[in-house]
Amino acid sequence: MKLKNRFFALGVFVTLILAGVVSFYASGDPDGLEKVAEEKGFLADATDHGLGDSPLADYGVSGIADDRLSVALAGTIGVFLMLALSTLMFKFLAKRK
């Protein structure tokens, strides 16, 4: 296996570990924008996003009751979707030259 391919495979592996395992341990505290909205008193005016009921909303997979598994699957699906989209984009851009 070429060094470039090993490096790529290692990068995908590390990304999958971070997205599928470590992400579950991320802070549950509100992010900066939500905290400021709470402090300034306009958090109650917030409305749900139009895609708030999508299959991967709120960093989980809808329909899966186990929180740990739901977050892990959402992270893993996100990694593979971004990998596929970026690969297609780079192949398209490479053909244009």
N, CA, C and O of each residue as an XYZ file, in Angstrom:
388
protein
N       0.847     -1.181      0.000
C       0.000      0.000      0.000
C       0.891      1.241      0.000
O       1.824      1.335      0.796
N       0.609      2.180     -0.878
C       1.404      3.398     -0.970
C       1.239      4.250      0.284
O       0.227      4.171      0.981
N       2.251      5.061      0.554
C       2.228      5.924      1.734
C       1.036      6.874      1.700
O       0.409      7.132      2.727
N       0.727      7.397      0.504
C      -0.399      8.314      0.351
C      -1.711      7.618      0.718
O      -2.557      8.210      1.389
N      -1.885      6.375      0.285
C      -3.102      5.626      0.593
C      -3.184      5.284      2.081
O      -4.265      5.319      2.668
N      -2.053      4.956      2.685
C      -2.028      4.668      4.125
C      -2.422      5.906      4.919
O      -3.201      5.829      5.869
N      -1.873      7.046      4.518
C      -2.184      8.302      5.195
C      -3.677      8.607      5.081
O      -4.304      9.015      6.059
N      -4.242      8.414      3.900
C      -5.667      8.649      3.680
C      -6.503      7.696      4.530
O      -7.460      8.123      5.176
N      -6.155      6.418      4.535
C      -6.893      5.424      5.317
C      -6.812      5.734      6.809
O      -7.804      5.602      7.526
N      -5.639      6.144      7.277
C      -5.482      6.512      8.678
C      -6.343      7.731      9.015
O      -6.958      7.785     10.081
N      -6.385      8.697      8.114
C      -7.211      9.884      8.323
C      -8.690      9.539      8.416
O      -9.399     10.073      9.268
N      -9.155      8.658      7.553
C     -10.560      8.235      7.588
C     -10.837      7.467      8.880
O     -11.878      7.657      9.508
N      -9.911      6.610      9.269
C     -10.080      5.841     10.504
C     -10.173      6.760     11.721
O     -11.063      6.594     12.554
N      -9.274      7.715     11.829
C      -9.281      8.652     12.963
C     -10.564      9.474     12.955
O     -11.158      9.706     14.007
N     -10.991      9.912     11.781
C     -12.220     10.685     11.667
C     -13.430      9.867     12.104
O     -14.317     10.384     12.784
N     -13.472      8.591     11.718
C     -14.581      7.726     12.131
C     -14.585      7.513     13.646
O     -15.651      7.486     14.261
N     -13.416      7.361     14.245
C     -13.337      7.203     15.697
C     -13.842      8.476     16.381
O     -14.622      8.409     17.331
N     -13.395      9.626     15.896
C     -13.835     10.895     16.495
C     -15.338     11.095     16.336
O     -16.021     11.474     17.287
N     -15.851     10.840     15.139
C     -17.270     11.079     14.870
C     -18.163     10.010     15.488
O     -19.274     10.306     15.928
N     -17.685      8.775     15.523
C     -18.528      7.680     15.982
C     -18.425      7.365     17.457
O     -19.347      6.779     18.024
N     -17.312      7.744     18.103
C     -17.120      7.383     19.506
C     -16.949      8.615     20.384
O     -17.688      8.805     21.350
N     -15.985      9.438     20.049
C     -15.624     10.576     20.899
C     -16.727     11.636     20.905
O     -16.907     12.326     21.909
N     -17.457     11.775     19.820
C     -18.486     12.819     19.741
C     -19.569     12.649     20.795
O     -20.203     13.627     21.191
N     -19.790     11.429     21.253
C     -20.812     11.208     22.281
C     -20.445     11.916     23.584
O     -21.323     12.270     24.370
N     -19.166     12.119     23.806
C     -18.701     12.730     25.050
C     -18.551     14.249     24.953
O     -18.021     14.873     25.873
N     -18.999     14.839     23.878
C     -18.943     16.292     23.729
C     -19.860     16.946     24.762
O     -20.785     16.319     25.278
N     -19.593     18.183     25.044
C     -20.348     18.913     26.055
C     -21.814     19.031     25.673
O     -22.143     19.280     24.513
N     -22.674     18.855     26.630
C     -24.101     19.022     26.411
C     -24.571     20.435     26.710
O     -25.750     20.756     26.554
N     -23.630     21.286     27.147
C     -23.966     22.677     27.438
C     -24.325     23.411     26.146
O     -23.899     23.009     25.063
N     -25.108     24.488     26.261
C     -25.468     25.246     25.056
C     -24.225     25.835     24.376
O     -23.234     26.152     25.034
N     -24.299     25.971     23.060
C     -23.185     26.603     22.348
C     -23.189     28.104     22.619
O     -24.079     28.612     23.300
N     -22.205     28.806     22.092
C     -22.058     30.232     22.371
C     -23.251     31.062     21.972
O     -23.687     31.926     22.733
N     -23.789     30.817     20.790
C     -24.934     31.593     20.315
C     -26.163     31.363     21.200
O     -26.876     32.307     21.542
N     -26.399     30.118     21.560
C     -27.543     29.801     22.407
C     -27.373     30.401     23.802
O     -28.346     30.862     24.399
N     -26.152     30.400     24.321
C     -25.886     30.967     25.642
C     -26.127     32.482     25.648
O     -26.726     33.012     26.584
N     -25.661     33.173     24.607
C     -25.875     34.615     24.513
C     -27.366     34.925     24.373
O     -27.864     35.866     24.992
N     -28.076     34.142     23.567
C     -29.518     34.347     23.401
C     -30.244     34.150     24.730
O     -31.205     34.855     25.039
N     -29.768     33.182     25.508
C     -30.353     32.937     26.822
C     -30.067     34.105     27.773
O     -30.958     34.560     28.489
N     -28.817     34.587     27.775
C     -28.427     35.694     28.661
C     -29.126     36.999     28.297
O     -29.494     37.777     29.177
N     -29.308     37.240     26.991
C     -29.928     38.487     26.534
C     -31.444     38.414     26.528
O     -32.106     39.432     26.326
N     -32.010     37.224     26.746
C     -33.440     37.085     26.896
C     -34.247     36.915     25.627
O     -35.463     37.106     25.649
N     -33.617     36.565     24.527
C     -34.413     36.355     23.310
C     -34.409     34.902     22.835
O     -34.784     34.621     21.697
N     -33.989     33.982     23.698
C     -34.002     32.564     23.349
C     -35.437     32.061     23.139
O     -35.673     31.191     22.301
N     -36.377     32.599     23.889
C     -37.772     32.169     23.769
C     -38.371     32.520     22.412
O     -39.365     31.920     22.004
N     -37.776     33.490     21.703
C     -38.273     33.891     20.390
C     -37.788     32.976     19.268
O     -38.227     33.107     18.126
N     -36.889     32.054     19.587
C     -36.324     31.169     18.575
C     -37.384     30.211     18.044
O     -38.269     29.771     18.777
N     -37.276     29.897     16.758
C     -38.184     28.927     16.144
C     -37.362     27.753     15.638
O     -36.155     27.872     15.427
N     -38.021     26.626     15.446
C     -37.334     25.445     14.936
C     -36.946     25.653     13.482
O     -37.643     26.326     12.724
N     -35.830     25.066     13.115
C     -35.346     25.117     11.738
C     -36.271     24.287     10.854
O     -36.906     23.342     11.321
N     -36.339     24.640      9.605
C     -37.182     23.920      8.658
C     -36.795     22.457      8.496
O     -37.639     21.624      8.165
N     -35.528     22.140      8.726
C     -35.060     20.760      8.610
C     -34.888     20.108      9.986
O     -34.186     19.104     10.114
N     -35.522     20.672     11.003
C     -35.384     20.168     12.364
C     -35.907     18.760     12.567
O     -35.576     18.116     13.562
N     -36.710     18.275     11.651
C     -37.220     16.909     11.781
C     -36.582     15.969     10.751
O     -37.126     14.904     10.463
N     -35.439     16.360     10.203
C     -34.744     15.516      9.237
C     -34.132     14.298      9.933
O     -34.005     14.302     11.157
N     -33.755     13.273      9.199
C     -33.261     12.028      9.800
C     -32.020     12.184     10.680
O     -31.821     11.384     11.594
N     -31.182     13.189     10.429
C     -29.956     13.352     11.217
C     -29.968     14.623     12.069
O     -28.909     15.133     12.432
N     -31.143     15.129     12.385
C     -31.245     16.353     13.184
C     -30.778     16.113     14.615
O     -30.889     15.004     15.136
N     -30.258     17.160     15.242
C     -29.805     17.122     16.640
C     -28.721     16.078     16.884
O     -28.679     15.458     17.947
N     -27.860     15.887     15.917
C     -26.694     14.994     16.056
C     -27.080     13.571     16.413
O     -26.390     12.911     17.190
N     -28.161     13.104     15.860
C     -28.594     11.734     16.098
C     -29.398     11.229     14.918
O     -29.768     11.994     14.027
N     -29.664      9.929     14.922
C     -30.465      9.315     13.869
C     -31.862      9.103     14.426
O     -32.039      8.430     15.442
N     -32.854      9.679     13.757
C     -34.226      9.549     14.255
C     -34.669      8.092     14.192
O     -34.321      7.360     13.266
N     -35.433      7.691     15.182
C     -35.947      6.329     15.221
C     -35.077      5.358     16.004
O     -35.459      4.201     16.179
N     -33.919      5.799     16.480
C     -33.047      4.935     17.270
C     -33.092      5.431     18.713
O     -32.713      6.565     19.005
N     -33.559      4.568     19.605
C     -33.778      4.970     20.997
C     -32.480      5.096     21.792
O     -32.385      5.944     22.679
N     -31.494      4.278     21.495
C     -30.226      4.312     22.230
C     -29.434      5.552     21.818
O     -28.994      5.657     20.673
N     -29.253      6.493     22.753
C     -28.575      7.755     22.438
C     -27.155      7.536     21.921
O     -26.750      8.167     20.945
N     -26.409      6.661     22.555
C     -25.019      6.427     22.166
C     -24.940      5.896     20.726
O     -24.123      6.361     19.932
N     -25.777      4.940     20.406
C     -25.800      4.376     19.052
C     -26.290      5.404     18.040
O     -25.766      5.474     16.928
N     -27.277      6.193     18.408
C     -27.823      7.207     17.516
C     -26.772      8.250     17.140
O     -26.640      8.609     15.970
N     -26.023      8.737     18.140
C     -24.969      9.726     17.890
C     -23.843      9.109     17.059
O     -23.331      9.739     16.134
N     -23.462      7.878     17.392
C     -22.391      7.202     16.654
C     -22.763      7.009     15.184
O     -21.944      7.242     14.295
N     -23.991      6.586     14.936
C     -24.431      6.388     13.549
C     -24.506      7.709     12.794
O     -24.115      7.779     11.629
N     -25.003      8.750     13.444
C     -25.084     10.054     12.787
C     -23.698     10.548     12.404
O     -23.504     11.059     11.301
N     -22.730     10.400     13.308
C     -21.359     10.809     13.001
C     -20.756     10.005     11.871
O     -20.110     10.559     10.981
N     -20.962      8.707     11.902
C     -20.413      7.826     10.866
C     -21.053      8.105      9.509
O     -20.361      8.157      8.492
N     -22.356      8.281      9.495
C     -23.051      8.608      8.243
C     -22.553      9.946      7.706
O     -22.338     10.090      6.502
N     -22.372     10.914      8.583
C     -21.861     12.220      8.165
C     -20.472     12.136      7.562
O     -20.186     12.799      6.565
N     -19.599     11.319      8.161
C     -18.245     11.149      7.623
C     -18.313     10.560      6.218
O     -17.658     11.063      5.305
N     -19.095      9.504      6.037
C     -19.156      8.868      4.724
C     -19.835      9.762      3.680
O     -19.437      9.756      2.515
N     -20.855     10.529      4.083
C     -21.478     11.453      3.138
C     -20.499     12.538      2.682
O     -20.414     12.845      1.493
N     -19.765     13.111      3.630
C     -18.806     14.157      3.272
C     -17.650     13.593      2.452
O     -17.153     14.257      1.543
N     -17.221     12.380      2.766
C     -16.173     11.731      1.987
C     -16.631     11.507      0.543
O     -15.880     11.759     -0.399
N     -17.858     11.037      0.382
C     -18.393     10.813     -0.958
C     -18.553     12.120     -1.723
O     -18.169     12.205     -2.890
N     -19.117     13.141     -1.077
C     -19.319     14.425     -1.753
C     -17.992     15.085     -2.122
O     -17.847     15.622     -3.221
N     -17.036     15.047     -1.217
C     -15.748     15.674     -1.521
C     -15.000     14.907     -2.605
O     -14.326     15.515     -3.436
N     -15.108     13.595     -2.605
C     -14.466     12.806     -3.661
C     -15.063     13.146     -5.017
O     -14.331     13.342     -5.987
N     -16.385     13.218     -5.093
C     -17.041     13.577     -6.356
C     -16.652     14.993     -6.794
O     -16.410     15.235     -7.977
N     -16.593     15.917     -5.847
C     -16.238     17.288     -6.178
C     -14.806     17.368     -6.714
O     -14.556     18.033     -7.720
N     -13.876     16.699     -6.051
C     -12.489     16.758     -6.504
C     -12.301     16.062     -7.852
O     -11.495     16.512     -8.666
N     -13.029     14.976     -8.102
C     -12.940     14.313     -9.408
C     -13.487     15.219    -10.507
O     -12.928     15.291    -11.602
N     -14.577     15.903    -10.204
C     -15.163     16.835    -11.166
C     -14.198     17.986    -11.450
O     -14.002     18.362    -12.606
N     -13.600     18.544    -10.404
C     -12.670     19.649    -10.588
C     -11.409     19.214    -11.309
O     -10.835     19.987    -12.077
N     -10.973     17.993    -11.072
C      -9.758     17.486    -11.745
C      -9.986     17.325    -13.242
O      -9.062     17.530    -14.030
N     -11.207     16.959    -13.649
C     -11.530     16.780    -15.060
C     -11.576     18.113    -15.805
O     -11.366     18.156    -17.017
N     -11.848     19.185    -15.092
C     -11.989     20.499    -15.740
C     -10.672     21.046    -16.226
O     -10.674     21.901    -17.111
N      -9.555     20.609    -15.704
C      -8.253     21.183    -16.101
C      -7.832     20.717    -17.464
O      -6.767     21.104    -17.946
